């Protein structure tokens, strides 16, 4: 009889343990924190007007961006050449930094001396890069800046790679190279 009671107690304990559902959550005091409703990122529930809510306000300017009001045209190039000048004071011009930026972005085509004999020209990958001291190229601050900003002929724009201050540093270094070549 004692063994029958032992077996019965073991069976009751086994049934009680096997009925425990451990995958079900216990009592939830704040169910909205445990089971939140899923929203589509750009759905109607999030933005009733759709993605328009994510568009910037009309006429706004992104942080760190300075608009350039001269057009990308021949007339814009001539206007930049006639009116644009370096806003960086001569004490703030850093020719060492300008040289570093020039070597990274410009020297491969224009050459480290500005003579139009960069590595790509020497390997004949690209042709027709004029020297900065060519008589037909009366370059100045405005024309160099406009060319860096928009590009010219086969040269692409470097406006995305260089910020405004860095562009002016490169312009100062290009004019130094031009003066060195004209000696």
trRosetta pair geometry for C-beta under 8 A, 3 or more apart (Angstrom, degrees):
i j d omega theta_ij theta_ji phi_ij phi_ji
1 4 5.5 -51 -151 32 37 114
1 5 6.6 37 151 -18 67 101
2 5 5.7 -51 -151 34 36 111
2 6 6.5 38 150 -20 65 105
3 6 5.4 -50 -147 36 36 115
3 7 6.3 37 153 -20 66 104
4 7 5.7 -51 -146 36 32 111
4 8 6.3 33 153 -19 64 107
5 8 5.6 -54 -145 38 31 112
5 9 6.3 32 155 -19 65 106
6 9 5.9 -53 -146 36 29 109
6 10 6.3 28 154 -17 63 108
7 10 5.7 -55 -148 38 30 111
7 11 6.3 32 152 -21 65 107
8 11 5.6 -53 -146 35 31 113
8 12 6.5 31 155 -19 64 104
9 12 5.8 -52 -147 35 31 110
9 13 6.4 29 154 -16 64 107
10 13 5.8 -55 -146 40 31 110
10 14 6.1 34 153 -22 65 109
11 14 5.5 -54 -145 37 30 114
11 15 6.3 29 156 -18 65 105
12 15 5.9 -53 -146 37 30 109
12 16 6.3 29 154 -18 64 108
13 16 5.8 -56 -146 38 30 111
13 17 6.2 25 157 -15 65 109
14 17 6.0 -58 -144 40 27 106
14 18 6.0 20 160 -15 64 113
15 18 5.9 -59 -139 41 27 107
15 19 6.3 25 161 -20 63 111
16 19 6.2 -60 -149 34 26 109
16 20 7.5 41 150 -38 57 95
17 20 6.0 -40 -165 4 39 116
21 24 4.6 42 116 4 114 114
25 28 6.1 38 124 -57 132 103
25 34 7.0 99 -157 178 168 152
28 31 4.3 80 123 -84 134 78
28 34 5.3 -92 -140 12 128 150
28 35 8.0 -7 -152 0 164 103
30 33 4.4 29 117 14 113 117
30 34 7.0 138 93 -15 69 88
31 34 5.6 -60 -147 40 44 108
31 35 5.9 -19 173 33 80 102
32 35 7.2 -74 -124 66 25 66
32 36 6.6 61 175 -97 62 64
33 36 7.1 0 -142 -60 22 94
39 43 6.1 -151 177 46 76 124
39 45 5.3 -129 -135 90 102 122
39 46 5.1 114 162 -61 130 102
40 43 3.0 89 69 -37 112 126
40 44 7.9 39 58 20 121 58
40 45 7.0 111 35 36 84 102
40 46 6.7 -127 78 -4 63 119
41 46 6.8 -41 170 14 22 168
42 46 6.7 -102 -127 68 17 131
42 47 6.4 -29 -157 31 57 125
42 50 6.9 36 167 -169 96 59
42 51 5.2 6 -161 -81 128 88
42 54 7.5 -54 -115 -16 107 137
43 46 5.3 93 59 13 73 99
43 47 7.4 136 76 35 35 74
44 47 7.4 -87 -132 74 23 53
44 48 6.3 42 -169 -121 68 45
44 50 7.5 -20 -93 -78 63 63
47 50 5.8 -29 110 104 112 3
47 51 6.8 104 91 -77 154 25
47 52 7.5 171 161 51 129 66
47 53 4.2 -142 -141 18 125 138
47 54 7.4 -59 -92 -28 163 88
49 52 4.7 -66 129 56 111 118
49 53 5.7 126 64 -45 103 92
50 53 7.3 166 83 0 38 88
51 54 5.3 -48 -174 30 69 114
51 55 7.2 81 134 -35 77 91
52 55 5.6 -40 -157 10 48 117
56 60 4.8 -118 159 62 114 132
56 62 7.7 -88 -95 -75 167 77
57 60 4.5 90 67 -30 86 123
61 65 5.7 -146 173 79 90 104
61 67 6.5 -96 -123 -34 126 105
62 65 4.4 60 70 5 91 130
64 163 7.6 -65 171 -132 102 127
66 164 5.3 0 43 -48 132 151
68 149 5.8 176 -163 -165 175 150
68 159 7.9 -105 0 -125 146 134
70 76 4.6 130 164 -163 86 98
70 79 5.7 -170 -138 91 113 118
70 80 5.0 98 166 -67 167 100
70 84 7.1 -57 -34 -59 155 128
70 146 6.5 -70 105 -109 140 108
71 75 6.9 21 67 79 120 93
71 76 3.7 -141 72 -69 70 135
71 79 8.0 67 36 37 82 137
72 76 6.0 -55 -62 63 9 155
72 150 4.3 166 -119 -137 103 141
73 76 4.5 101 48 6 73 103
73 77 7.0 -129 97 -6 41 84
74 77 5.5 -48 -149 32 34 114
74 78 6.5 33 152 -16 64 104
75 78 5.7 -53 -148 38 33 110
75 79 6.2 36 151 -21 65 106
76 79 5.5 -52 -144 37 32 113
76 80 6.2 33 155 -19 65 104
76 146 6.8 166 132 -148 89 131
76 150 7.8 81 107 -20 133 162
77 80 5.8 -54 -148 37 29 110
77 81 6.2 31 153 -21 63 108
77 143 6.6 50 -175 -127 86 79
77 146 5.3 154 -120 131 64 150
77 147 7.7 55 -128 -63 107 76
77 152 7.6 82 -107 -101 138 121
78 81 5.5 -53 -146 36 31 114
78 82 6.3 23 157 -14 65 109
79 82 5.9 -62 -146 41 28 105
79 83 5.9 -20 172 19 67 117
79 84 7.8 75 125 -23 66 98
80 83 6.8 -77 -126 54 21 81
80 84 4.4 -8 -161 0 67 133
80 142 4.1 176 152 170 68 100
80 143 6.3 134 105 -81 101 40
80 145 6.5 -140 179 75 125 97
80 146 3.8 122 93 -57 165 132
81 84 7.3 0 -49 34 13 98
81 140 6.0 105 -155 47 74 107
81 142 4.7 176 -100 93 22 115
81 143 4.2 32 -96 -62 95 95
81 146 7.2 -68 -48 12 71 141
82 142 6.9 -82 32 78 28 164
83 142 6.4 111 64 -110 46 154
84 141 6.4 -139 113 109 84 91
84 142 3.1 127 60 -115 98 99
84 145 5.8 -122 137 58 142 136
84 146 7.0 148 31 -44 158 99
85 141 5.4 67 -135 81 48 145
85 142 6.7 -37 -62 -55 42 94
86 93 7.7 29 154 -84 146 116
86 141 4.9 -109 -35 -152 90 144
86 145 7.8 174 -85 -55 71 133
86 168 5.3 123 -143 -157 92 107
86 171 6.1 -174 -91 98 112 132
86 172 6.4 80 -125 -69 158 93
87 168 6.8 -79 45 -112 75 156
88 92 4.9 -123 -175 88 93 114
88 93 5.6 117 122 -72 122 75
88 165 7.1 103 -79 -143 124 74
88 168 4.8 141 -10 135 124 139
88 169 7.3 48 -5 -67 173 63
88 172 7.1 -73 73 -46 131 134
89 92 4.7 82 60 9 83 105
89 93 7.5 -133 95 -21 44 80
90 93 5.7 -33 -150 8 40 117
93 98 7.3 -3 -177 -32 83 136
93 169 6.9 155 -148 -119 66 66
93 172 4.6 -166 -149 -160 123 168
94 97 4.0 35 111 23 119 113
94 98 6.3 158 93 -17 62 87
94 169 6.0 -19 58 -132 82 119
95 98 5.1 -52 -139 41 37 118
95 99 6.1 45 156 -26 67 100
95 172 6.6 -111 -90 120 74 111
95 173 5.7 133 -144 -95 70 86
95 176 6.1 54 -130 -30 123 167
96 99 5.8 -50 -152 31 28 112
96 100 6.8 30 149 -19 61 102
97 100 5.5 -48 -150 32 37 114
97 101 6.4 31 154 -13 67 105
97 166 7.9 -107 148 -125 111 76
97 169 5.4 -47 103 -175 102 148
98 101 5.9 -57 -147 41 31 107
98 102 6.0 34 153 -22 66 110
98 169 4.0 -149 -84 159 86 84
98 170 5.5 170 -151 -86 84 33
98 172 5.4 -102 -98 73 160 95
98 173 3.2 176 141 -41 120 121
98 176 7.7 107 104 19 142 131
99 102 5.5 -55 -142 39 30 114
99 103 6.1 31 158 -21 65 105
99 173 5.6 -179 -65 -138 54 140
100 103 6.0 -56 -149 35 26 109
100 104 6.5 23 154 -17 62 108
101 104 5.7 -57 -149 36 32 111
101 105 6.1 -10 169 15 69 113
101 106 7.9 46 127 4 68 103
101 162 6.6 80 -167 -110 130 121
101 166 5.6 172 -117 -173 157 101
101 169 6.1 91 28 97 145 115
101 170 5.1 -98 105 -75 123 100
101 173 7.5 158 63 19 95 150
102 105 6.8 -77 -134 54 21 82
102 106 4.7 -46 -160 46 65 119
102 107 5.9 86 138 -44 74 94
102 112 8.0 111 122 -135 107 57
102 170 5.4 147 -73 -135 81 87
102 173 4.9 -124 -39 109 139 143
102 174 7.0 171 -111 -63 128 74
102 177 7.8 167 -170 -35 159 138
103 106 7.5 -28 -54 55 12 76
103 107 4.4 1 -132 -4 45 146
103 112 6.3 23 -108 -115 89 94
104 107 7.4 72 13 22 19 105
105 108 7.9 -90 161 13 17 103
105 158 5.7 76 -178 -133 141 144
105 161 6.1 148 -106 116 133 145
105 162 6.9 -55 -35 -47 169 119
105 170 7.3 -37 63 -113 127 147
106 109 6.8 -80 -172 49 48 89
106 110 4.9 -17 163 28 91 126
106 170 6.8 134 -19 -162 137 123
106 174 7.5 -84 160 -84 171 106
107 110 6.3 -74 -110 63 27 82
107 111 6.4 -31 -157 144 65 11
107 112 4.7 31 -144 -81 120 64
107 118 5.9 150 157 -119 47 111
108 118 5.0 81 143 173 25 135
108 119 5.6 -49 -151 41 65 102
108 120 5.6 56 153 -14 85 109
109 118 4.5 147 157 38 4 153
109 120 5.3 -24 -97 48 65 126
109 121 6.6 95 -158 -33 53 99
109 126 6.1 -33 -126 81 102 143
109 129 5.4 -179 162 -101 89 150
109 155 7.4 175 99 -101 165 100
110 114 5.8 -8 153 -123 109 48
110 115 8.0 126 165 47 65 33
110 116 6.2 -43 -149 -94 54 42
110 118 5.5 55 43 -44 25 121
110 129 5.9 -149 -98 176 51 130
110 132 7.6 52 -172 -46 119 99
111 114 6.2 -118 79 -18 94 10
111 115 4.9 -51 82 51 154 73
111 116 5.9 -14 2 42 123 12
111 117 4.3 50 -83 61 141 58
111 118 4.4 -130 -60 -61 53 61
111 121 7.2 -48 -54 35 97 133
111 129 7.7 149 -12 117 94 136
112 118 7.6 116 -23 -108 59 75
113 117 7.6 3 50 49 103 100
113 177 6.5 153 175 -153 40 107
113 180 7.4 -115 -164 103 83 128
113 181 7.1 118 154 -78 93 101
114 131 6.7 84 134 -162 70 69
114 132 4.2 -20 163 -1 117 128
114 133 7.7 94 119 -19 110 84
114 174 6.7 134 -111 -146 130 64
114 177 3.4 123 -23 152 147 132
114 178 6.4 -109 149 -63 155 53
114 180 7.5 117 39 62 129 107
114 181 5.9 -111 89 -38 113 132
115 131 4.7 -12 -153 -119 48 107
115 132 7.5 -73 -80 16 33 82
115 133 7.9 -18 -109 20 67 102
115 181 6.5 162 -82 -112 80 129
116 121 6.4 118 154 -90 66 173
116 129 4.1 172 -152 111 87 87
116 130 5.3 -105 -85 142 144 12
116 131 4.4 -93 -5 -67 113 58
116 132 7.8 -180 -39 -19 86 59
117 121 5.5 -124 -137 86 37 133
117 122 6.2 64 -179 -60 80 93
117 129 7.8 -174 -53 82 29 119
118 121 5.1 96 52 10 67 102
118 122 7.0 -128 103 -5 35 92
118 129 6.7 -16 15 83 103 168
119 122 5.6 -55 -144 38 32 112
119 123 6.2 17 160 -6 66 110
120 123 6.0 -61 -142 47 29 101
120 125 4.4 -81 -162 62 82 114
120 126 4.7 21 140 25 119 105
121 124 7.3 29 -178 -81 34 34
121 125 7.7 -83 -64 46 23 73
121 126 6.2 -58 -78 78 62 78
121 127 6.7 108 -133 -106 78 44
121 129 5.3 -95 -78 29 134 125
124 127 6.6 10 -148 -66 66 100
126 129 6.8 61 119 -38 104 111
126 154 6.9 173 -155 127 117 147
128 154 7.4 101 77 15 121 136
130 134 4.7 -42 174 -14 119 150
130 136 7.8 -87 -155 69 158 102
130 137 5.8 153 116 -36 142 145
131 134 5.2 130 65 -40 79 88
131 137 8.0 180 83 37 53 141
131 181 6.5 179 167 -169 113 156
132 137 7.0 -117 -154 103 35 135
132 139 6.6 -74 -154 37 81 138
132 174 6.6 -174 -116 -178 143 84
132 177 5.6 93 31 110 161 101
132 178 4.1 -113 144 -93 123 82
132 181 5.7 137 71 26 97 150
133 137 8.0 95 105 65 7 109
133 178 6.0 152 -73 -153 71 67
133 181 3.8 -142 -33 117 130 121
133 182 4.9 178 -126 -69 119 74
134 137 4.4 64 72 15 101 108
139 143 4.9 -133 -144 83 70 128
139 144 5.6 75 175 -56 117 92
139 174 7.5 -70 128 139 140 120
139 175 7.9 -144 112 -93 102 75
139 178 6.6 -143 69 -93 112 153
140 143 5.5 88 47 15 65 102
140 144 7.1 -133 96 -5 28 95
140 175 7.7 36 -151 -102 42 117
141 144 6.1 -65 -149 39 25 106
141 145 6.2 21 159 -16 65 111
141 171 5.5 70 -144 165 72 130
141 175 6.7 -17 -77 -58 73 140
142 145 5.9 -57 -144 38 28 109
142 146 6.2 28 159 -18 65 109
143 146 5.8 -54 -145 38 30 112
143 147 6.3 29 156 -18 64 108
144 147 5.8 -58 -149 38 29 111
144 148 6.4 29 154 -18 65 105
144 170 7.9 -155 152 114 117 87
144 171 4.7 138 102 -129 124 87
144 174 5.2 170 -147 83 149 149
144 175 7.1 -124 -6 -51 160 87
145 148 5.8 -54 -147 37 31 109
145 149 6.1 28 155 -19 66 110
145 167 6.1 85 -136 149 82 115
145 168 7.0 9 -102 -91 116 64
145 171 5.2 -8 -66 -85 83 141
146 149 5.7 -57 -144 39 29 110
146 150 6.1 -16 172 21 67 110
147 150 6.9 -71 -127 57 22 78
147 151 6.8 33 -172 -139 58 12
147 152 4.7 -44 -131 -12 95 122
147 155 6.9 29 178 94 99 140
148 157 7.7 75 154 -154 38 57
148 158 5.2 -55 -170 53 76 111
148 159 7.4 123 134 -65 71 64
148 162 6.9 -40 169 59 121 140
148 167 5.1 157 115 -147 143 104
148 170 6.3 128 -107 89 153 134
148 171 7.0 -108 -4 -66 144 90
149 157 6.5 -17 146 -146 32 99
149 158 7.7 -69 -84 59 20 68
149 159 5.0 53 -151 -77 57 108
149 167 6.8 44 -67 -148 81 154
150 157 5.4 -49 -158 -97 18 106
150 159 7.4 33 -65 -35 37 123
151 155 4.9 -165 -157 110 82 74
151 156 4.5 -54 -107 -173 145 20
151 157 4.2 -88 -26 -56 104 57
151 158 7.5 125 -71 -11 83 67
152 155 5.3 15 54 55 62 110
157 160 7.1 79 114 1 101 87
158 161 4.8 -57 -166 46 79 111
158 162 5.2 31 140 12 103 109
158 167 7.4 153 99 -103 105 98
159 162 7.1 -75 -128 58 21 77
159 167 7.7 4 -110 -77 57 139
162 166 4.1 -135 -163 99 93 118
162 167 4.8 125 123 -64 124 75
162 170 6.6 -34 -146 -8 162 137
163 166 5.1 88 51 14 68 106
163 167 7.1 -126 99 -11 32 91
164 167 5.7 -54 -150 31 30 113
164 168 6.7 25 156 -15 64 104
165 168 5.9 -57 -154 36 33 108
165 169 6.6 36 148 -21 65 104
166 169 5.4 -50 -149 33 37 115
166 170 6.5 37 152 -18 66 102
167 170 5.8 -55 -153 36 33 110
167 171 6.4 38 148 -23 65 103
168 171 5.3 -45 -146 32 38 117
168 172 6.6 41 154 -20 65 99
169 172 5.8 -51 -152 33 32 111
169 173 6.6 28 150 -16 63 106
170 173 5.6 -57 -148 39 35 110
170 174 6.2 39 152 -23 68 103
171 174 5.7 -52 -147 33 31 112
171 175 6.5 27 155 -15 63 105
172 175 5.9 -57 -151 38 31 109
172 176 6.5 35 149 -21 63 104
173 176 5.4 -50 -150 33 37 115
173 177 6.5 40 150 -20 66 101
174 177 5.6 -51 -151 35 34 113
174 178 6.4 38 149 -22 65 103
175 178 5.4 -45 -145 33 36 116
175 179 6.5 39 153 -19 64 101
176 179 5.7 -53 -150 36 32 110
176 180 6.4 34 151 -20 65 105
177 180 5.6 -53 -147 36 33 113
177 181 6.4 31 155 -18 65 106
178 181 5.9 -57 -149 36 30 109
178 182 6.4 24 155 -18 64 111
179 182 5.8 -60 -145 38 30 109
179 183 7.2 50 152 -42 61 92
180 183 6.1 -38 -162 0 35 116
